[in-house]
Amino acid sequence: MAEKTVSRKPKVIIIGAGLAGLSAAVKLTKHGKFDVTVLEATDRVGGRVQSTWQFGKHPVELGANWIHGSQGNPVFKLAKKHNLLKKNLKQLSKQGEWFSDYDENENFYTEHGEQIHHSLVDKGYKMYKKISDKNDKYARGQLSLDDPYMSLGDALDKDVKKEIDEMKLTQRERHLMFGLVEWFKIVECLDNACQTVNDISLRWFGEYEVLPGSYYIELGQGGFQSVVDVLHKGLPDQCIKYNKKVQRIVWNRVKGEGSEVKDRLVSIETTDGENSLADHVLVTCSLGYLKENVANLFQPAVPKDKKLAIEKLGFGTVDKIFLQFEKPFWDKDVDALSFVWDYEFPVSKAQVEHEGDTNLEMQESVEEIKNTWHKKVCGFETVDGHSDVLVGWIHGKEAEFVENMDADEVKETCVKLLNKFTGKEIPKVTKMILTRWKSDEYARGSYSYISVGAKGPDVDTLAQPMYMTTENNEKIPQVLFAGEATTRKFISTTHGAFTTGEREAVRLINFYQQN
């Protein structure tokens, strides 16, 4: 296979030094026939991967937390090759997603301070897995769907009531089971970065592919940042330029138009006044950033179908609340303290709209969120390497609200929650870290999902390069796209980001080869 003869190395500019941008840069650099520059808007590499050592010698993850799956996962492969994985790795889930196996080291409490028996929680997990397995079949074509706009929440409410009705439960157990269902819904929202399960498209929900192996694989002493560092070290010095915010990408230009290098047809303008020229630009910005900036970022504008895909696909916020205590108050063998609020029946979006119900999932006004945001904290988990630290998770508009709250108020509310549910006296909190991914100028949230009204093919549309057609009718991929939002199978994951970066690098390599 002969390659096209070029007088110089094709110039590729990559926007963003997250996993997608770094994996593409490494692959193109190793190929040896590209001139690669990465423009990073901040002063660090990693994007939505960010480890910190603020609690001591062991890291905590402000962003991406786990490697999901070991088989066929390039991030796991890279981490294993460089001995970055946690030693004596605990397999929190042998295979599958978060609900695949119930860990009895996770204690569930009611808001009245009562611990729910492990056997009932286990029944809840098994029920939810059964329903989720059924819901996956819609995307795989194994079940037909009359309403393509049906949400995951609508299906859950329908199936949950049927399943619980068939269980031999006491009235109290039935009450607790519905409370557990609401807990499952919150965790599902955390898994998808959505506001409510009613935002998730049922038709496309099951397209996500779970890789074999543990769903929760932790990194070792270097944290997730160590994976980023390995990629960074694989690049030449000065390959990454920091504090370079791109304000405009001018593409589809005529040869020689305003260009000193007449055959480099993409111009990248940064806010510091620099103007860089390239043959190709790879955009790895988050979907959240694109949603807010797509209208002004590209000249000419992106095609209408790509703009529509960016608008329709879901992108939300998940934040973490880390609390360090004077001393641990939980048992050493406990991994999590989970909160189950009182609920009688799941409430669907349609019921809320017609009956005016103020169910937790549907409260959206600022005043309502101010009074109820704490109900989106579904519990606290222990943090590896830190015997005195717990982390809570929060999502959606409530997470965005908390980002702007007074830190002491957040801390005090979390302490009250822990006391309310566990019934234990809570020691003094000595330090708190609150992530703020929605407030991050370049992330504008956490990760993506296929929302109601969107389709799997919208992800493909987002991933599709923007081509310039030459006088010889040759299509040149001038503007390419990568990132977790551009993969249907691995949306929202680090390995999704990694693989899409390599995908676009391979696209460019293949472009410069002749059949």
C-alpha positions as CSV (number, residue, x, y, z in Angstrom):
1,M,0.0,0.0,0.0
2,A,1.7,3.2,-1.2
3,E,1.3,6.5,0.6
4,K,0.5,9.9,-0.9
5,T,3.6,11.9,-1.6
6,V,3.6,15.1,0.4
7,S,6.3,17.8,0.6
8,R,6.0,18.1,4.3
9,K,4.3,16.5,7.3
10,P,0.6,17.2,7.5
11,K,-0.1,19.6,10.3
12,V,-2.7,18.5,12.9
13,I,-3.9,20.7,15.7
14,I,-5.8,18.9,18.5
15,I,-8.1,21.0,20.7
16,G,-8.1,19.7,24.3
17,A,-5.6,17.6,26.3
18,G,-8.1,15.2,27.8
19,L,-7.9,11.5,27.2
20,A,-9.3,11.8,23.7
21,G,-6.9,14.5,22.6
22,L,-3.9,12.8,24.2
23,S,-4.6,9.4,22.8
24,A,-4.9,10.9,19.3
25,A,-1.7,12.9,19.7
26,V,0.2,9.8,20.9
27,K,-1.0,7.7,18.0
28,L,-0.3,10.3,15.4
29,T,3.1,11.1,16.9
30,K,4.1,7.5,17.0
31,H,3.2,7.1,13.3
32,G,5.9,9.6,12.7
33,K,4.5,11.4,9.6
34,F,2.4,14.1,11.2
35,D,3.3,17.5,12.8
36,V,1.1,17.5,15.9
37,T,0.2,20.3,18.3
38,V,-2.3,20.2,21.2
39,L,-3.9,23.4,22.3
40,E,-5.1,23.1,25.9
41,A,-7.2,25.9,27.4
42,T,-6.2,25.3,31.0
43,D,-2.8,24.9,32.7
44,R,-3.0,21.1,33.1
45,V,-3.6,17.9,31.1
46,G,-6.4,15.5,31.8
47,G,-9.6,17.3,31.1
48,R,-12.3,15.6,33.2
49,V,-9.7,13.4,34.7
50,Q,-8.3,15.1,37.8
51,S,-6.7,13.5,40.8
52,T,-5.8,15.4,44.0
53,W,-3.7,14.6,47.1
54,Q,-5.3,17.2,49.4
55,F,-6.2,14.5,52.0
56,G,-2.7,13.1,52.2
57,K,-0.4,10.7,50.3
58,H,-3.2,8.8,48.7
59,P,-5.2,10.4,45.8
60,V,-8.9,11.1,45.5
61,E,-10.6,11.5,42.2
62,L,-12.4,14.8,41.5
63,G,-13.4,13.6,38.0
64,A,-13.3,10.1,36.4
65,N,-13.2,7.6,39.2
66,W,-12.9,4.1,37.8
67,I,-11.9,2.0,34.8
68,H,-15.1,0.2,33.7
69,G,-14.2,-3.3,32.5
70,S,-10.9,-5.0,31.9
71,Q,-11.3,-7.0,28.7
72,G,-11.1,-5.0,25.5
73,N,-10.5,-1.8,27.5
74,P,-7.4,0.2,26.2
75,V,-7.3,2.3,29.4
76,F,-7.1,-0.8,31.5
77,K,-4.5,-2.3,29.2
78,L,-2.4,0.9,29.5
79,A,-2.7,1.0,33.2
80,K,-1.8,-2.6,33.7
81,K,1.2,-2.3,31.3
82,H,2.6,0.5,33.4
83,N,1.7,-1.0,36.8
84,L,-0.7,1.8,37.6
85,L,-3.6,-0.3,39.0
86,K,-4.3,-0.5,42.7
87,K,-2.5,-3.5,44.3
88,N,-4.8,-6.2,45.8
89,L,-7.6,-4.9,43.5
90,K,-11.0,-5.5,45.1
91,Q,-13.5,-6.7,42.6
92,L,-16.5,-4.6,43.6
93,S,-18.5,-6.0,40.8
94,K,-17.4,-9.2,39.2
95,Q,-19.0,-8.3,35.9
96,G,-21.6,-5.9,34.7
97,E,-22.9,-2.6,35.9
98,W,-23.4,-1.1,39.4
99,F,-26.5,-3.1,40.1
100,S,-25.1,-6.5,39.1
101,D,-24.1,-7.6,42.5
102,Y,-25.2,-6.3,45.9
103,D,-22.3,-6.0,48.4
104,E,-23.4,-6.6,51.9
105,N,-20.7,-4.2,53.1
106,E,-23.1,-1.5,51.8
107,N,-25.5,-0.5,54.5
108,F,-28.9,1.0,53.6
109,Y,-30.8,3.2,56.1
110,T,-34.2,4.8,56.2
111,E,-34.6,8.5,57.1
112,H,-35.8,7.2,60.5
113,G,-32.5,5.7,61.3
114,E,-33.5,2.1,60.6
115,Q,-31.1,-0.2,58.8
116,I,-32.8,-2.1,56.0
117,H,-32.1,-5.8,56.1
118,H,-29.6,-7.1,53.6
119,S,-32.0,-9.7,52.3
120,L,-34.5,-7.1,51.2
121,V,-31.9,-4.9,49.6
122,D,-30.6,-8.0,47.7
123,K,-34.2,-8.6,46.4
124,G,-34.3,-5.0,45.2
125,Y,-31.0,-5.3,43.3
126,K,-32.2,-8.6,41.7
127,M,-35.5,-6.9,40.7
128,Y,-33.8,-3.9,39.2
129,K,-31.3,-6.0,37.3
130,K,-34.2,-8.0,35.8
131,I,-35.9,-4.9,34.7
132,S,-32.8,-3.3,33.3
133,D,-31.9,-6.4,31.3
134,K,-35.3,-6.2,29.8
135,N,-34.9,-2.5,29.0
136,D,-31.6,-3.2,27.2
137,K,-33.4,-5.3,24.7
138,Y,-35.2,-2.4,23.1
139,A,-31.9,-1.0,21.7
140,R,-30.8,-4.4,20.6
141,G,-34.0,-4.9,18.6
142,Q,-35.1,-7.9,20.7
143,L,-38.2,-6.0,21.9
144,S,-40.3,-3.6,19.9
145,L,-41.3,-0.2,21.3
146,D,-44.6,1.5,20.3
147,D,-43.5,4.9,21.4
148,P,-40.0,5.9,20.3
149,Y,-40.1,8.8,22.8
150,M,-40.7,6.6,25.8
151,S,-38.3,7.2,28.7
152,L,-36.4,4.8,30.9
153,G,-38.4,6.3,33.8
154,D,-41.7,5.4,32.2
155,A,-40.7,1.8,31.7
156,L,-39.2,1.5,35.2
157,D,-42.4,2.8,36.9
158,K,-44.5,0.3,34.9
159,D,-42.3,-2.7,35.5
160,V,-41.4,-1.9,39.1
161,K,-45.0,-1.8,40.3
162,K,-45.7,-5.1,38.5
163,E,-42.6,-6.8,40.0
164,I,-43.3,-5.5,43.5
165,D,-47.0,-6.6,43.3
166,E,-45.8,-10.1,42.6
167,M,-43.4,-10.2,45.5
168,K,-44.5,-11.7,48.8
169,L,-43.8,-8.7,50.9
170,T,-45.3,-7.3,54.1
171,Q,-46.7,-3.8,53.9
172,R,-43.6,-2.4,55.6
173,E,-41.3,-4.3,53.2
174,R,-43.3,-3.1,50.2
175,H,-42.9,0.5,51.5
176,L,-39.2,0.0,51.8
177,M,-38.9,-1.5,48.4
178,F,-40.5,1.5,46.7
179,G,-38.0,3.6,48.6
180,L,-35.2,1.4,47.3
181,V,-36.5,1.9,43.8
182,E,-36.1,5.7,44.1
183,W,-32.6,5.1,45.4
184,F,-31.9,3.0,42.2
185,K,-33.3,5.8,40.1
186,I,-30.9,8.3,41.7
187,V,-27.9,6.0,41.1
188,E,-29.1,5.5,37.5
189,C,-29.0,9.3,37.1
190,L,-25.5,9.5,38.5
191,D,-24.5,6.8,36.0
192,N,-25.9,8.8,33.1
193,A,-25.4,12.4,34.3
194,C,-29.1,13.2,33.8
195,Q,-31.6,15.1,35.8
196,T,-34.1,12.3,36.0
197,V,-34.6,8.8,34.6
198,N,-37.4,10.4,32.5
199,D,-34.7,12.2,30.5
200,I,-33.1,8.9,29.3
201,S,-34.3,7.4,26.0
202,L,-35.6,3.9,26.5
203,R,-35.1,3.0,22.8
204,W,-31.4,3.8,22.9
205,F,-30.6,3.0,26.6
206,G,-29.2,-0.4,25.9
207,E,-26.7,0.6,23.2
208,Y,-24.1,1.1,25.9
209,E,-21.8,-1.9,25.9
210,V,-20.6,-3.2,29.3
211,L,-17.1,-4.6,28.9
212,P,-16.3,-7.9,30.7
213,G,-14.5,-7.6,34.0
214,S,-15.0,-5.5,37.1
215,Y,-17.1,-2.4,36.6
216,Y,-15.1,-0.6,39.3
217,I,-11.4,-0.8,38.7
218,E,-9.3,1.6,40.8
219,L,-6.0,3.1,40.0
220,G,-3.1,3.0,42.5
221,Q,-1.0,5.6,44.2
222,G,-0.8,7.8,41.1
223,G,-4.6,8.0,40.7
224,F,-6.3,8.3,37.4
225,Q,-3.8,11.1,36.7
226,S,-1.1,8.5,36.2
227,V,-2.9,7.3,33.0
228,V,-2.9,10.8,31.7
229,D,0.8,11.2,32.7
230,V,1.8,8.1,30.7
231,L,0.2,9.5,27.6
232,H,1.7,13.0,28.2
233,K,5.2,11.5,28.5
234,G,4.7,9.8,25.1
235,L,4.6,13.2,23.4
236,P,7.5,15.4,22.3
237,D,8.4,18.4,24.4
238,Q,6.4,21.5,23.5
239,C,3.8,19.4,21.8
240,I,1.2,20.8,24.2
241,K,0.6,24.5,24.4
242,Y,-1.2,25.6,27.6
243,N,-3.7,28.4,28.3
244,K,-4.7,28.4,24.7
245,K,-8.4,29.0,24.5
246,V,-9.7,28.6,21.0
247,Q,-12.3,31.2,20.0
248,R,-12.7,30.4,16.3
249,I,-12.0,27.6,13.8
250,V,-12.1,28.8,10.2
251,W,-12.4,25.9,7.8
252,N,-13.5,25.0,4.3
253,R,-11.2,27.8,2.9
254,V,-10.0,28.3,-0.7
255,K,-6.3,27.6,-1.2
256,G,-4.2,30.7,-0.6
257,E,-7.1,32.6,1.1
258,G,-5.4,34.6,3.9
259,S,-2.8,32.0,4.4
260,E,1.0,32.2,4.3
261,V,1.1,28.4,3.9
262,K,-1.3,28.3,1.0
263,D,-2.2,24.6,1.2
264,R,-3.0,24.6,5.0
265,L,-6.7,25.3,4.9
266,V,-7.7,25.4,8.5
267,S,-7.1,28.4,10.7
268,I,-7.4,28.2,14.5
269,E,-7.7,31.5,16.4
270,T,-7.0,31.7,20.1
271,T,-8.1,34.4,22.6
272,D,-4.4,35.6,23.0
273,G,-4.4,36.8,19.4
274,E,-2.5,33.9,17.9
275,N,-3.6,32.4,14.6
276,S,-2.4,28.8,13.8
277,L,-2.7,27.1,10.5
278,A,-3.2,23.4,10.0
279,D,-4.3,20.8,7.5
280,H,-6.6,19.2,10.0
281,V,-8.1,20.1,13.4
282,L,-9.4,17.5,15.9
283,V,-12.0,18.9,18.3
284,T,-12.2,17.0,21.6
285,C,-14.2,19.6,23.6
286,S,-16.9,18.2,25.9
287,L,-20.5,18.1,24.6
288,G,-21.3,20.6,27.3
289,Y,-18.8,23.1,25.9
290,L,-20.1,22.5,22.4
291,K,-23.7,23.1,23.4
292,E,-22.7,26.5,24.7
293,N,-20.2,27.6,22.0
294,V,-21.0,25.8,18.8
295,A,-22.8,28.8,17.3
296,N,-19.6,31.0,17.4
297,L,-16.8,28.4,17.4
298,F,-16.9,27.5,13.7
299,Q,-16.7,29.6,10.5
300,P,-18.6,28.6,8.4
301,A,-21.1,27.1,10.8
302,V,-21.3,23.4,11.4
303,P,-23.9,21.5,9.2
304,K,-27.5,21.7,10.5
305,D,-27.7,18.0,11.3
306,K,-24.5,18.2,13.5
307,K,-25.8,21.3,15.3
308,L,-29.1,19.5,15.9
309,A,-27.3,16.5,17.2
310,I,-25.4,18.7,19.7
311,E,-28.6,20.2,20.9
312,K,-30.5,17.0,21.3
313,L,-28.0,14.7,23.0
314,G,-28.0,14.8,26.7
315,F,-25.1,16.2,28.9
316,G,-25.4,16.7,32.6
317,T,-23.6,17.3,35.9
318,V,-22.4,14.9,38.5
319,D,-20.5,16.3,41.5
320,K,-18.7,14.8,44.5
321,I,-18.7,16.0,48.1
322,F,-15.6,14.7,50.0
323,L,-15.7,14.9,53.8
324,Q,-12.8,14.2,56.1
325,F,-13.6,13.6,59.8
326,E,-11.6,13.8,63.0
327,K,-12.1,10.0,63.2
328,P,-14.2,7.4,61.4
329,F,-17.6,6.7,62.9
330,W,-18.4,3.7,60.5
331,D,-17.4,0.1,60.9
332,K,-14.2,-0.9,59.2
333,D,-15.9,-3.5,57.0
334,V,-18.5,-0.9,55.7
335,D,-18.0,0.4,52.2
336,A,-21.1,2.7,51.9
337,L,-23.9,4.3,53.9
338,S,-26.9,4.6,51.6
339,F,-29.9,6.8,52.2
340,V,-33.5,5.6,51.4
341,W,-36.2,8.2,51.7
342,D,-39.9,7.4,52.3
343,Y,-41.8,6.7,49.0
344,E,-45.1,4.9,48.5
345,F,-45.2,4.6,44.7
346,P,-42.9,5.7,41.9
347,V,-44.3,8.8,40.1
348,S,-44.0,9.1,36.4
349,K,-43.4,12.3,34.5
350,A,-46.9,12.1,33.0
351,Q,-48.4,11.8,36.5
352,V,-46.5,14.8,37.7
353,E,-47.6,16.9,34.8
354,H,-51.3,16.0,35.2
355,E,-51.6,15.7,38.9
356,G,-49.2,18.5,40.0
357,D,-47.2,16.0,42.2
358,T,-44.0,17.5,43.7
359,N,-42.0,14.2,43.5
360,L,-38.3,14.7,44.2
361,E,-37.4,14.0,40.6
362,M,-39.5,16.7,39.1
363,Q,-38.7,19.7,41.4
364,E,-36.9,22.2,39.3
365,S,-37.4,25.7,40.7
366,V,-34.6,27.3,42.6
367,E,-36.7,27.6,45.8
368,E,-37.7,24.0,45.7
369,I,-34.1,22.9,45.0
370,K,-32.9,25.0,47.9
371,N,-35.2,23.0,50.2
372,T,-34.7,19.6,48.7
373,W,-31.2,19.3,47.1
374,H,-30.0,17.1,50.0
375,K,-32.4,14.4,48.8
376,K,-30.3,13.9,45.7
377,V,-27.4,12.8,48.0
378,C,-28.1,9.1,48.0
379,G,-25.5,8.3,50.6
380,F,-21.7,8.3,51.2
381,E,-19.0,5.9,50.3
382,T,-15.6,5.2,51.8
383,V,-12.6,6.3,49.9
384,D,-9.7,3.9,49.2
385,G,-6.6,4.8,51.2
386,H,-8.4,7.2,53.5
387,S,-9.9,5.7,56.7
388,D,-11.4,9.0,57.7
389,V,-12.9,10.2,54.4
390,L,-16.3,9.7,52.9
391,V,-17.6,10.8,49.5
392,G,-21.2,11.6,48.5
393,W,-22.4,12.1,44.9
394,I,-25.0,14.5,43.6
395,H,-26.4,15.2,40.1
396,G,-28.5,17.4,38.0
397,K,-29.8,20.9,38.8
398,E,-29.2,20.1,42.5
399,A,-25.5,19.6,41.8
400,E,-25.4,22.9,39.9
401,F,-27.2,24.6,42.9
402,V,-24.8,23.1,45.4
403,E,-21.8,24.4,43.4
404,N,-22.9,27.9,44.3
405,M,-23.8,27.3,48.0
406,D,-21.8,28.3,51.0
407,A,-19.4,25.5,51.8
408,D,-20.2,25.5,55.5
409,E,-23.9,25.0,54.7
410,V,-23.2,22.1,52.4
411,K,-21.0,20.5,55.1
412,E,-23.5,21.0,57.9
413,T,-26.3,19.6,55.8
414,C,-24.3,16.5,55.0
415,V,-23.5,15.9,58.7
416,K,-27.2,16.2,59.5
417,L,-28.0,13.6,56.8
418,L,-25.4,11.2,58.2
419,N,-26.8,11.6,61.7
420,K,-30.4,11.3,60.6
421,F,-30.0,8.1,58.6
422,T,-27.4,6.2,60.7
423,G,-28.5,7.5,64.1
424,K,-24.8,7.9,65.1
425,E,-23.0,10.9,66.5
426,I,-21.0,12.4,63.7
427,P,-17.5,13.7,64.5
428,K,-16.2,17.1,63.4
429,V,-15.5,17.5,59.7
430,T,-11.9,18.7,59.3
431,K,-11.9,19.3,55.6
432,M,-14.3,19.2,52.7
433,I,-13.8,19.2,48.9
434,L,-16.7,20.0,46.6
435,T,-16.3,19.5,42.9
436,R,-17.8,22.0,40.5
437,W,-17.9,20.5,37.0
438,K,-20.8,22.6,35.8
439,S,-18.9,25.8,36.8
440,D,-15.8,24.6,34.9
441,E,-15.6,26.9,31.9
442,Y,-14.4,24.2,29.6
443,A,-16.2,21.1,30.9
444,R,-19.6,22.7,31.6
445,G,-20.7,19.4,33.2
446,S,-19.6,15.8,33.5
447,Y,-20.6,13.4,30.7
448,S,-23.1,12.5,28.0
449,Y,-26.2,10.3,27.5
450,I,-28.8,9.7,24.8
451,S,-31.8,11.7,25.9
452,V,-35.4,11.4,25.0
453,G,-35.8,12.9,21.6
454,A,-32.3,12.0,20.6
455,K,-31.2,8.8,18.8
456,G,-28.1,6.7,18.6
457,P,-27.4,8.0,15.1
458,D,-27.1,11.5,16.5
459,V,-23.9,10.4,18.2
460,D,-22.6,9.2,14.8
461,T,-23.6,12.6,13.3
462,L,-21.6,14.4,16.0
463,A,-18.6,12.1,15.4
464,Q,-18.7,12.7,11.6
465,P,-15.8,14.9,10.3
466,M,-16.5,18.0,8.4
467,Y,-15.0,17.7,4.9
468,M,-13.8,20.2,2.3
469,T,-14.2,19.0,-1.3
470,T,-11.3,20.0,-3.6
471,E,-11.5,20.9,-7.3
472,N,-10.5,17.3,-8.0
473,N,-13.5,16.1,-6.0
474,E,-11.4,14.8,-3.2
475,K,-12.9,15.0,0.2
476,I,-10.5,16.2,2.9
477,P,-11.5,15.7,6.6
478,Q,-10.6,19.1,7.8
479,V,-12.4,19.2,11.1
480,L,-12.7,15.9,13.1
481,F,-14.4,15.2,16.4
482,A,-13.5,12.9,19.3
483,G,-14.5,12.5,23.0
484,E,-16.9,10.3,25.0
485,A,-19.9,11.9,23.5
486,T,-18.9,10.6,20.0
487,T,-19.2,6.9,20.7
488,R,-22.5,5.1,20.9
489,K,-21.2,1.9,22.6
490,F,-18.9,3.6,25.2
491,I,-20.6,7.0,25.8
492,S,-19.7,8.7,29.1
493,T,-16.6,6.6,29.8
494,T,-12.8,7.2,29.8
495,H,-12.3,4.3,27.4
496,G,-14.9,5.8,25.2
497,A,-12.9,9.1,25.1
498,F,-9.6,7.2,24.6
499,T,-10.9,5.0,21.7
500,T,-12.4,7.9,19.8
501,G,-9.1,9.8,19.9
502,E,-7.4,6.8,18.4
503,R,-10.3,6.4,15.9
504,E,-9.7,9.9,14.5
505,A,-6.0,9.4,14.4
506,V,-6.4,6.3,12.4
507,R,-8.8,8.2,10.1
508,L,-6.1,10.7,9.3
509,I,-3.5,8.0,8.9
510,N,-5.7,6.1,6.4
511,F,-6.5,9.3,4.6
512,Y,-2.8,9.7,3.6
513,Q,-2.6,6.2,2.3
514,Q,-3.7,5.2,-1.2
515,N,-5.6,2.1,-2.0
